[in-house]
Amino acid sequence: MPIPEDVTGDEIDKDVRQELQSLPKTLAEDVAKNLVMVARLIDEDPEGAYGYSRVALRLASRVAAVREAAGFAAYACQKYSEALAEFRAARRMTGSVELWPVMADCERGLGRPEKALDMAGAPEVHKLDKAGQVEMRLVAAGARRDIGQLDAAIVTLQSPELASNSVQPWTARLRYAYADALLAAGREREAREWFAKAVEADRDGSTDASDRLAELDGVEFVDALAEDGTDEANLADPAATADPAATADAADMAADADTADADTADTADTADADTADADTADAADVADDRDAADADTVVSPEAGDKD
């Protein structure tokens, strides 16, 4: 797959770069560039990221960082079986438990929430750092909801991390999950409170908490563009989007009206100049009125529409 010229491979994390030192220099550079593309695309273009991860995997399947990247790319594409296999391979290579929560979430994705709950109670969880434990709590709560245990899911999310006023990288997602569970349980007032707290913590827009809060408050957002793509400026100016045939017909009608008015003015009594001037003015007014009426006949098109 093509690599943009601005990608050098030096953008990767230093720990990953160190892993790649076991490869020949040219190969290491190629792998690094593909891993950079995985990281660059995984949020906006998961399929593209997946493609680059497969290239890296073919080049260096014995590098743990490559297996991990391939796992996350597959996970982003909801290829949970493939993702789980890659995460397991990476874990065997490193002996780390860091991937334990996402492995459990893959079990959920494969329709095995009970297995995810088993993993949530495994000894490996105690070896996770704080962020990993919060992630595991989120996965466990999701698994509870999968099997219809909504109240248990709410209780699972209740923790010191949820109650804390400090904002950590996981805070917005934790508050959001709690609010969503409360809303599913019919506790709308509490849900609104926690969606608002999620908005306060969501500094990078990782959730749609603000939209959920607005929805609860009955706020509706209107797209600035019409459904057919016509912008408001054109809608405000009928002539900008008028039917050319209709415009031509209107112009012809206005010209005919002007001619008739001129004939009327020619037959007036020319002996009285004041009267003739008045008649001419009246005829002009009539023409203006008819022009305005004709212009009203111009018709503008109708407005149409990532635990």
KOLLUM-309059 format. One record per residue (C-alpha): residue number from 1; residue in three letters; chain; x, y negated, z negated. Coordinates in Angstrom, 3 decimals, m for minus. Example, Ala and Ser with C-alpha at 12.3 -4.5 7.8 and 13.67 -1.06 7.14 Angstrom:
<recs>
+-----+------+------+----------+----------+----------+
| pos | code | unit |       xx |       yy |       zz |
+-----+------+------+----------+----------+----------+
|   1 |  ALA |    A |   12.300 |    4.500 |   m7.800 |
|   2 |  SER |    A |   13.670 |    1.060 |   m7.140 |
+-----+------+------+----------+----------+----------+
</recs>
This chain:
<recs>
+-----+------+------+----------+----------+----------+
| pos | code | unit |       xx |       yy |       zz |
+-----+------+------+----------+----------+----------+
|   1 |  MET |    A |    0.000 |    0.000 |    0.000 |
|   2 |  PRO |    A |    1.272 |   m3.516 |    0.778 |
|   3 |  ILE |    A |    2.991 |   m5.477 |   m1.978 |
|   4 |  PRO |    A |    2.661 |   m9.295 |   m1.897 |
|   5 |  GLU |    A |    5.935 |  m11.142 |   m1.409 |
|   6 |  ASP |    A |    5.613 |  m12.932 |   m4.743 |
|   7 |  VAL |    A |    5.727 |   m9.626 |   m6.649 |
|   8 |  THR |    A |    9.282 |   m8.746 |   m7.653 |
|   9 |  GLY |    A |    8.703 |   m6.083 |  m10.316 |
|  10 |  ASP |    A |   10.412 |   m8.203 |  m12.945 |
|  11 |  GLU |    A |    6.961 |   m9.153 |  m14.270 |
|  12 |  ILE |    A |    6.500 |   m5.852 |  m16.108 |
|  13 |  ASP |    A |    6.857 |   m5.487 |  m19.860 |
|  14 |  LYS |    A |   10.400 |   m4.977 |  m21.087 |
|  15 |  ASP |    A |    9.500 |   m1.627 |  m22.701 |
|  16 |  VAL |    A |    8.187 |   m0.352 |  m19.370 |
|  17 |  ARG |    A |   11.272 |   m1.659 |  m17.596 |
|  18 |  GLN |    A |   13.398 |    0.281 |  m20.048 |
|  19 |  GLU |    A |   11.462 |    3.480 |  m19.259 |
|  20 |  LEU |    A |   12.083 |    2.952 |  m15.551 |
|  21 |  GLN |    A |   15.843 |    2.816 |  m16.089 |
|  22 |  SER |    A |   15.827 |    6.600 |  m15.896 |
|  23 |  LEU |    A |   15.032 |    6.253 |  m12.172 |
|  24 |  PRO |    A |   17.334 |    5.253 |   m9.301 |
|  25 |  LYS |    A |   17.404 |    1.465 |   m8.953 |
|  26 |  THR |    A |   15.502 |    1.199 |   m5.667 |
|  27 |  LEU |    A |   12.863 |    3.680 |   m6.817 |
|  28 |  ALA |    A |   12.517 |    1.878 |  m10.136 |
|  29 |  GLU |    A |   11.915 |   m1.382 |   m8.307 |
|  30 |  ASP |    A |    9.220 |    0.170 |   m6.114 |
|  31 |  VAL |    A |    7.475 |    1.700 |   m9.111 |
|  32 |  ALA |    A |    7.678 |   m1.568 |  m11.024 |
|  33 |  LYS |    A |    6.060 |   m3.504 |   m8.183 |
|  34 |  ASN |    A |    3.178 |   m1.044 |   m8.001 |
|  35 |  LEU |    A |    2.673 |   m1.239 |  m11.754 |
|  36 |  VAL |    A |    2.559 |   m5.039 |  m11.502 |
|  37 |  MET |    A |   m0.195 |   m4.718 |   m8.901 |
|  38 |  VAL |    A |   m2.143 |   m2.378 |  m11.185 |
|  39 |  ALA |    A |   m2.033 |   m4.947 |  m13.979 |
|  40 |  ARG |    A |   m2.896 |   m7.779 |  m11.600 |
|  41 |  LEU |    A |   m5.959 |   m6.106 |  m10.072 |
|  42 |  ILE |    A |   m7.410 |   m3.905 |  m12.784 |
|  43 |  ASP |    A |   m9.974 |   m6.441 |  m14.006 |
|  44 |  GLU |    A |  m11.066 |   m7.978 |  m10.694 |
|  45 |  ASP |    A |  m10.476 |   m5.081 |   m8.294 |
|  46 |  PRO |    A |  m10.363 |   m1.750 |  m10.159 |
|  47 |  GLU |    A |  m10.373 |    0.297 |   m6.959 |
|  48 |  GLY |    A |   m7.386 |   m1.644 |   m5.654 |
|  49 |  ALA |    A |   m5.578 |   m1.144 |   m8.961 |
|  50 |  TYR |    A |   m6.373 |    2.562 |   m8.783 |
|  51 |  GLY |    A |   m4.797 |    2.763 |   m5.329 |
|  52 |  TYR |    A |   m1.549 |    1.207 |   m6.528 |
|  53 |  SER |    A |   m1.526 |    3.464 |   m9.585 |
|  54 |  ARG |    A |   m1.683 |    6.519 |   m7.349 |
|  55 |  VAL |    A |    1.347 |    5.270 |   m5.415 |
|  56 |  ALA |    A |    3.288 |    4.762 |   m8.662 |
|  57 |  LEU |    A |    2.188 |    8.194 |   m9.835 |
|  58 |  ARG |    A |    3.506 |    9.848 |   m6.673 |
|  59 |  LEU |    A |    6.825 |    8.061 |   m7.117 |
|  60 |  ALA |    A |    7.370 |    8.643 |  m10.837 |
|  61 |  SER |    A |    4.941 |   11.074 |  m12.420 |
|  62 |  ARG |    A |    7.371 |   11.883 |  m15.248 |
|  63 |  VAL |    A |    7.393 |    8.347 |  m16.619 |
|  64 |  ALA |    A |    4.935 |    7.894 |  m19.490 |
|  65 |  ALA |    A |    4.187 |    4.266 |  m18.620 |
|  66 |  VAL |    A |    3.187 |    5.337 |  m15.122 |
|  67 |  ARG |    A |    0.827 |    8.018 |  m16.443 |
|  68 |  GLU |    A |   m0.684 |    5.514 |  m18.843 |
|  69 |  ALA |    A |   m1.210 |    2.935 |  m16.082 |
|  70 |  ALA |    A |   m2.797 |    5.589 |  m13.892 |
|  71 |  GLY |    A |   m5.083 |    6.501 |  m16.776 |
|  72 |  PHE |    A |   m6.272 |    2.944 |  m17.306 |
|  73 |  ALA |    A |   m6.839 |    2.429 |  m13.579 |
|  74 |  ALA |    A |   m8.926 |    5.605 |  m13.408 |
|  75 |  TYR |    A |  m10.780 |    4.559 |  m16.572 |
|  76 |  ALA |    A |  m11.615 |    1.174 |  m15.021 |
|  77 |  CYS |    A |  m13.124 |    3.039 |  m12.057 |
|  78 |  GLN |    A |  m15.127 |    5.281 |  m14.421 |
|  79 |  LYS |    A |  m13.126 |    8.333 |  m13.343 |
|  80 |  TYR |    A |  m13.156 |    9.575 |  m16.916 |
|  81 |  SER |    A |  m11.942 |   13.129 |  m16.352 |
|  82 |  GLU |    A |   m8.922 |   11.899 |  m14.417 |
|  83 |  ALA |    A |   m8.262 |    9.144 |  m16.936 |
|  84 |  LEU |    A |   m8.384 |   11.584 |  m19.833 |
|  85 |  ALA |    A |   m5.884 |   13.890 |  m18.121 |
|  86 |  GLU |    A |   m3.449 |   11.003 |  m17.582 |
|  87 |  PHE |    A |   m3.812 |    9.739 |  m21.142 |
|  88 |  ARG |    A |   m3.169 |   13.222 |  m22.497 |
|  89 |  ALA |    A |   m0.049 |   13.505 |  m20.337 |
|  90 |  ALA |    A |    1.240 |   10.135 |  m21.543 |
|  91 |  ARG |    A |    0.597 |   11.123 |  m25.156 |
|  92 |  ARG |    A |    2.487 |   14.385 |  m24.731 |
|  93 |  MET |    A |    5.446 |   12.454 |  m23.344 |
|  94 |  THR |    A |    5.559 |    9.834 |  m26.088 |
|  95 |  GLY |    A |    3.996 |   11.528 |  m29.099 |
|  96 |  SER |    A |    2.128 |    8.236 |  m29.762 |
|  97 |  VAL |    A |   m1.478 |    8.087 |  m30.993 |
|  98 |  GLU |    A |   m2.027 |    4.655 |  m29.450 |
|  99 |  LEU |    A |   m4.269 |    6.048 |  m26.711 |
| 100 |  TRP |    A |   m6.477 |    8.025 |  m29.105 |
| 101 |  PRO |    A |   m9.453 |    5.595 |  m29.042 |
| 102 |  VAL |    A |   m9.592 |    5.321 |  m25.253 |
| 103 |  MET |    A |   m9.279 |    9.094 |  m24.976 |
| 104 |  ALA |    A |  m12.308 |    9.392 |  m27.258 |
| 105 |  ASP |    A |  m14.181 |    6.902 |  m25.098 |
| 106 |  CYS |    A |  m13.415 |    9.040 |  m22.055 |
| 107 |  GLU |    A |  m15.164 |   11.876 |  m23.881 |
| 108 |  ARG |    A |  m18.183 |    9.599 |  m24.197 |
| 109 |  GLY |    A |  m17.990 |    8.812 |  m20.504 |
| 110 |  LEU |    A |  m18.010 |   12.528 |  m19.754 |
| 111 |  GLY |    A |  m21.221 |   12.930 |  m21.759 |
| 112 |  ARG |    A |  m19.573 |   14.407 |  m24.844 |
| 113 |  PRO |    A |  m20.294 |   11.910 |  m27.666 |
| 114 |  GLU |    A |  m19.992 |   14.642 |  m30.294 |
| 115 |  LYS |    A |  m16.389 |   15.219 |  m29.228 |
| 116 |  ALA |    A |  m15.747 |   11.499 |  m29.518 |
| 117 |  LEU |    A |  m17.114 |   11.551 |  m33.072 |
| 118 |  ASP |    A |  m14.861 |   14.486 |  m33.906 |
| 119 |  MET |    A |  m11.888 |   12.465 |  m32.696 |
| 120 |  ALA |    A |  m13.054 |    9.488 |  m34.777 |
| 121 |  GLY |    A |  m12.683 |   11.632 |  m37.885 |
| 122 |  ALA |    A |   m9.343 |   13.162 |  m36.937 |
| 123 |  PRO |    A |   m6.080 |   12.521 |  m38.859 |
| 124 |  GLU |    A |   m4.681 |   10.646 |  m35.854 |
| 125 |  VAL |    A |   m6.975 |    7.704 |  m36.628 |
| 126 |  HIS |    A |   m5.088 |    6.974 |  m39.857 |
| 127 |  LYS |    A |   m1.897 |    6.542 |  m37.839 |
| 128 |  LEU |    A |   m3.413 |    3.787 |  m35.695 |
| 129 |  ASP |    A |   m2.632 |    0.126 |  m36.286 |
| 130 |  LYS |    A |   m5.425 |   m2.269 |  m37.220 |
| 131 |  ALA |    A |   m6.379 |   m2.981 |  m33.616 |
| 132 |  GLY |    A |   m6.508 |    0.731 |  m32.848 |
| 133 |  GLN |    A |   m8.703 |    1.441 |  m35.870 |
| 134 |  VAL |    A |  m11.153 |   m1.272 |  m34.851 |
| 135 |  GLU |    A |  m11.214 |    0.166 |  m31.327 |
| 136 |  MET |    A |  m11.909 |    3.610 |  m32.754 |
| 137 |  ARG |    A |  m14.759 |    2.177 |  m34.812 |
| 138 |  LEU |    A |  m16.273 |    0.664 |  m31.664 |
| 139 |  VAL |    A |  m16.046 |    3.990 |  m29.844 |
| 140 |  ALA |    A |  m17.588 |    5.862 |  m32.762 |
| 141 |  ALA |    A |  m20.477 |    3.400 |  m32.963 |
| 142 |  GLY |    A |  m21.049 |    3.821 |  m29.239 |
| 143 |  ALA |    A |  m21.097 |    7.592 |  m29.650 |
| 144 |  ARG |    A |  m23.677 |    7.260 |  m32.442 |
| 145 |  ARG |    A |  m25.883 |    5.240 |  m30.116 |
| 146 |  ASP |    A |  m25.383 |    7.830 |  m27.371 |
| 147 |  ILE |    A |  m27.007 |   10.485 |  m29.552 |
| 148 |  GLY |    A |  m29.774 |    8.175 |  m30.775 |
| 149 |  GLN |    A |  m28.346 |    7.389 |  m34.209 |
| 150 |  LEU |    A |  m28.858 |    3.635 |  m34.024 |
| 151 |  ASP |    A |  m28.857 |    2.941 |  m37.760 |
| 152 |  ALA |    A |  m25.679 |    4.990 |  m38.159 |
| 153 |  ALA |    A |  m24.077 |    2.971 |  m35.366 |
| 154 |  ILE |    A |  m24.860 |   m0.256 |  m37.222 |
| 155 |  VAL |    A |  m23.367 |    1.114 |  m40.434 |
| 156 |  THR |    A |  m20.271 |    2.319 |  m38.553 |
| 157 |  LEU |    A |  m19.563 |   m1.222 |  m37.369 |
| 158 |  GLN |    A |  m19.919 |   m2.751 |  m40.830 |
| 159 |  SER |    A |  m16.362 |   m3.209 |  m42.042 |
| 160 |  PRO |    A |  m13.949 |   m5.724 |  m43.556 |
| 161 |  GLU |    A |  m12.886 |   m6.657 |  m40.017 |
| 162 |  LEU |    A |  m16.485 |   m7.538 |  m39.126 |
| 163 |  ALA |    A |  m16.985 |   m9.579 |  m42.290 |
| 164 |  SER |    A |  m13.696 |  m11.459 |  m41.935 |
| 165 |  ASN |    A |  m13.816 |  m15.115 |  m40.893 |
| 166 |  SER |    A |  m10.424 |  m14.910 |  m39.212 |
| 167 |  VAL |    A |  m10.388 |  m14.484 |  m35.449 |
| 168 |  GLN |    A |   m8.340 |  m11.585 |  m34.125 |
| 169 |  PRO |    A |   m8.093 |  m10.164 |  m30.584 |
| 170 |  TRP |    A |  m10.826 |   m7.645 |  m31.405 |
| 171 |  THR |    A |  m13.169 |   m9.996 |  m33.285 |
| 172 |  ALA |    A |  m15.402 |  m11.057 |  m30.396 |
| 173 |  ARG |    A |  m15.986 |   m7.511 |  m29.177 |
| 174 |  LEU |    A |  m16.670 |   m6.220 |  m32.689 |
| 175 |  ARG |    A |  m19.210 |   m8.952 |  m33.417 |
| 176 |  TYR |    A |  m20.776 |   m8.466 |  m30.003 |
| 177 |  ALA |    A |  m21.189 |   m4.713 |  m30.508 |
| 178 |  TYR |    A |  m22.776 |   m5.336 |  m33.904 |
| 179 |  ALA |    A |  m25.184 |   m7.922 |  m32.481 |
| 180 |  ASP |    A |  m26.138 |   m5.609 |  m29.638 |
| 181 |  ALA |    A |  m26.836 |   m2.742 |  m32.026 |
| 182 |  LEU |    A |  m28.961 |   m4.991 |  m34.244 |
| 183 |  LEU |    A |  m30.979 |   m6.149 |  m31.236 |
| 184 |  ALA |    A |  m31.532 |   m2.556 |  m30.125 |
| 185 |  ALA |    A |  m32.859 |   m1.851 |  m33.621 |
| 186 |  GLY |    A |  m35.345 |   m4.723 |  m33.324 |
| 187 |  ARG |    A |  m33.530 |   m6.983 |  m35.781 |
| 188 |  GLU |    A |  m33.595 |   m9.999 |  m33.474 |
| 189 |  ARG |    A |  m32.924 |  m12.739 |  m36.025 |
| 190 |  GLU |    A |  m29.765 |  m11.015 |  m37.281 |
| 191 |  ALA |    A |  m28.748 |  m10.183 |  m33.721 |
| 192 |  ARG |    A |  m28.956 |  m13.851 |  m32.741 |
| 193 |  GLU |    A |  m26.746 |  m14.791 |  m35.694 |
| 194 |  TRP |    A |  m24.058 |  m12.302 |  m34.674 |
| 195 |  PHE |    A |  m24.194 |  m13.168 |  m30.989 |
| 196 |  ALA |    A |  m23.532 |  m16.767 |  m32.061 |
| 197 |  LYS |    A |  m20.566 |  m15.584 |  m34.149 |
| 198 |  ALA |    A |  m19.300 |  m13.586 |  m31.164 |
| 199 |  VAL |    A |  m19.440 |  m16.732 |  m29.024 |
| 200 |  GLU |    A |  m17.333 |  m18.585 |  m31.599 |
| 201 |  ALA |    A |  m14.651 |  m15.886 |  m31.440 |
| 202 |  ASP |    A |  m14.773 |  m15.260 |  m27.686 |
| 203 |  ARG |    A |  m12.151 |  m17.766 |  m26.605 |
| 204 |  ASP |    A |  m11.285 |  m16.042 |  m23.327 |
| 205 |  GLY |    A |  m14.794 |  m15.053 |  m22.235 |
| 206 |  SER |    A |  m14.255 |  m11.320 |  m22.663 |
| 207 |  THR |    A |  m17.961 |  m10.777 |  m23.432 |
| 208 |  ASP |    A |  m21.241 |  m12.215 |  m22.181 |
| 209 |  ALA |    A |  m22.240 |  m13.216 |  m25.701 |
| 210 |  SER |    A |  m23.135 |  m16.763 |  m24.629 |
| 211 |  ASP |    A |  m25.566 |  m15.416 |  m22.018 |
| 212 |  ARG |    A |  m27.140 |  m13.036 |  m24.514 |
| 213 |  LEU |    A |  m27.547 |  m15.860 |  m27.017 |
| 214 |  ALA |    A |  m29.147 |  m18.106 |  m24.409 |
| 215 |  GLU |    A |  m31.501 |  m15.296 |  m23.448 |
| 216 |  LEU |    A |  m32.634 |  m14.922 |  m27.053 |
| 217 |  ASP |    A |  m33.182 |  m18.680 |  m27.227 |
| 218 |  GLY |    A |  m35.290 |  m18.611 |  m24.060 |
| 219 |  VAL |    A |  m32.829 |  m20.642 |  m22.013 |
| 220 |  GLU |    A |  m32.988 |  m20.045 |  m18.252 |
| 221 |  PHE |    A |  m30.136 |  m20.852 |  m15.888 |
| 222 |  VAL |    A |  m30.991 |  m22.074 |  m12.383 |
| 223 |  ASP |    A |  m28.573 |  m21.520 |   m9.528 |
| 224 |  ALA |    A |  m27.510 |  m24.765 |   m7.881 |
| 225 |  LEU |    A |  m27.852 |  m23.089 |   m4.482 |
| 226 |  ALA |    A |  m31.133 |  m22.042 |   m2.897 |
| 227 |  GLU |    A |  m31.667 |  m18.344 |   m2.295 |
| 228 |  ASP |    A |  m30.873 |  m18.742 |    1.410 |
| 229 |  GLY |    A |  m27.626 |  m20.576 |    0.642 |
| 230 |  THR |    A |  m28.944 |  m24.054 |    1.499 |
| 231 |  ASP |    A |  m27.499 |  m26.579 |   m0.924 |
| 232 |  GLU |    A |  m29.455 |  m29.193 |   m2.802 |
| 233 |  ALA |    A |  m28.132 |  m32.063 |   m0.670 |
| 234 |  ASN |    A |  m29.638 |  m30.574 |    2.464 |
| 235 |  LEU |    A |  m32.902 |  m29.812 |    0.686 |
| 236 |  ALA |    A |  m33.094 |  m33.468 |   m0.362 |
| 237 |  ASP |    A |  m32.666 |  m34.631 |    3.263 |
| 238 |  PRO |    A |  m35.285 |  m32.958 |    5.494 |
| 239 |  ALA |    A |  m33.679 |  m34.407 |    8.629 |
| 240 |  ALA |    A |  m30.450 |  m32.533 |    7.863 |
| 241 |  THR |    A |  m32.158 |  m29.172 |    8.325 |
| 242 |  ALA |    A |  m35.161 |  m30.083 |   10.485 |
| 243 |  ASP |    A |  m36.198 |  m27.966 |   13.451 |
| 244 |  PRO |    A |  m34.782 |  m29.694 |   16.594 |
| 245 |  ALA |    A |  m37.909 |  m28.890 |   18.597 |
| 246 |  ALA |    A |  m40.144 |  m30.407 |   15.940 |
| 247 |  THR |    A |  m37.931 |  m33.492 |   15.811 |
| 248 |  ALA |    A |  m38.104 |  m33.932 |   19.593 |
| 249 |  ASP |    A |  m41.899 |  m33.614 |   19.558 |
| 250 |  ALA |    A |  m42.143 |  m36.212 |   16.835 |
| 251 |  ALA |    A |  m39.913 |  m38.584 |   18.801 |
| 252 |  ASP |    A |  m42.090 |  m38.179 |   21.916 |
| 253 |  MET |    A |  m45.235 |  m38.890 |   19.922 |
| 254 |  ALA |    A |  m43.627 |  m42.015 |   18.445 |
| 255 |  ALA |    A |  m42.625 |  m43.228 |   21.914 |
| 256 |  ASP |    A |  m46.180 |  m42.732 |   23.227 |
| 257 |  ALA |    A |  m47.559 |  m44.669 |   20.285 |
| 258 |  ASP |    A |  m45.121 |  m47.518 |   20.926 |
| 259 |  THR |    A |  m46.214 |  m47.684 |   24.606 |
| 260 |  ALA |    A |  m49.893 |  m47.797 |   23.697 |
| 261 |  ASP |    A |  m49.278 |  m50.558 |   21.189 |
| 262 |  ALA |    A |  m47.341 |  m52.585 |   23.774 |
| 263 |  ASP |    A |  m50.246 |  m52.304 |   26.267 |
| 264 |  THR |    A |  m52.640 |  m53.559 |   23.624 |
| 265 |  ALA |    A |  m50.411 |  m56.540 |   22.922 |
| 266 |  ASP |    A |  m50.267 |  m57.403 |   26.697 |
| 267 |  THR |    A |  m54.091 |  m57.638 |   26.958 |
| 268 |  ALA |    A |  m54.390 |  m60.082 |   24.064 |
| 269 |  ASP |    A |  m55.389 |  m63.733 |   24.669 |
| 270 |  THR |    A |  m52.124 |  m65.438 |   25.655 |
| 271 |  ALA |    A |  m53.640 |  m68.916 |   25.272 |
| 272 |  ASP |    A |  m53.359 |  m68.688 |   21.483 |
| 273 |  ALA |    A |  m49.698 |  m68.034 |   20.679 |
| 274 |  ASP |    A |  m50.320 |  m67.636 |   16.959 |
| 275 |  THR |    A |  m52.988 |  m65.020 |   17.634 |
| 276 |  ALA |    A |  m50.698 |  m63.214 |   20.082 |
| 277 |  ASP |    A |  m47.872 |  m63.192 |   17.543 |
| 278 |  ALA |    A |  m50.231 |  m61.804 |   14.893 |
| 279 |  ASP |    A |  m51.462 |  m59.121 |   17.255 |
| 280 |  THR |    A |  m47.923 |  m58.159 |   18.139 |
| 281 |  ALA |    A |  m47.012 |  m57.946 |   14.436 |
| 282 |  ASP |    A |  m50.076 |  m55.792 |   13.790 |
| 283 |  ALA |    A |  m49.087 |  m53.529 |   16.664 |
| 284 |  ALA |    A |  m45.579 |  m53.193 |   15.217 |
| 285 |  ASP |    A |  m47.076 |  m52.321 |   11.842 |
| 286 |  VAL |    A |  m49.221 |  m49.670 |   13.469 |
| 287 |  ALA |    A |  m46.176 |  m48.279 |   15.269 |
| 288 |  ASP |    A |  m44.241 |  m48.212 |   12.006 |
| 289 |  ASP |    A |  m47.106 |  m46.431 |   10.285 |
| 290 |  ARG |    A |  m47.325 |  m43.912 |   13.074 |
| 291 |  ASP |    A |  m43.528 |  m43.439 |   13.063 |
| 292 |  ALA |    A |  m43.685 |  m42.740 |    9.318 |
| 293 |  ALA |    A |  m46.554 |  m40.303 |    9.819 |
| 294 |  ASP |    A |  m44.642 |  m38.577 |   12.607 |
| 295 |  ALA |    A |  m41.538 |  m38.338 |   10.430 |
| 296 |  ASP |    A |  m43.663 |  m36.655 |    7.770 |
| 297 |  THR |    A |  m44.361 |  m33.897 |   10.248 |
| 298 |  VAL |    A |  m40.663 |  m32.873 |   10.171 |
| 299 |  VAL |    A |  m40.540 |  m29.735 |    8.035 |
| 300 |  SER |    A |  m37.534 |  m28.705 |    5.954 |
| 301 |  PRO |    A |  m36.885 |  m24.958 |    5.438 |
| 302 |  GLU |    A |  m38.080 |  m23.404 |    2.169 |
| 303 |  ALA |    A |  m35.527 |  m22.739 |   m0.561 |
| 304 |  GLY |    A |  m34.880 |  m19.084 |   m1.174 |
| 305 |  ASP |    A |  m31.618 |  m16.870 |   m4.555 |
| 306 |  LYS |    A |  m16.756 |   m4.698 |  m18.896 |
| 307 |  ASP |    A |  m14.710 |   m0.365 |  m25.322 |
+-----+------+------+----------+----------+----------+
</recs>
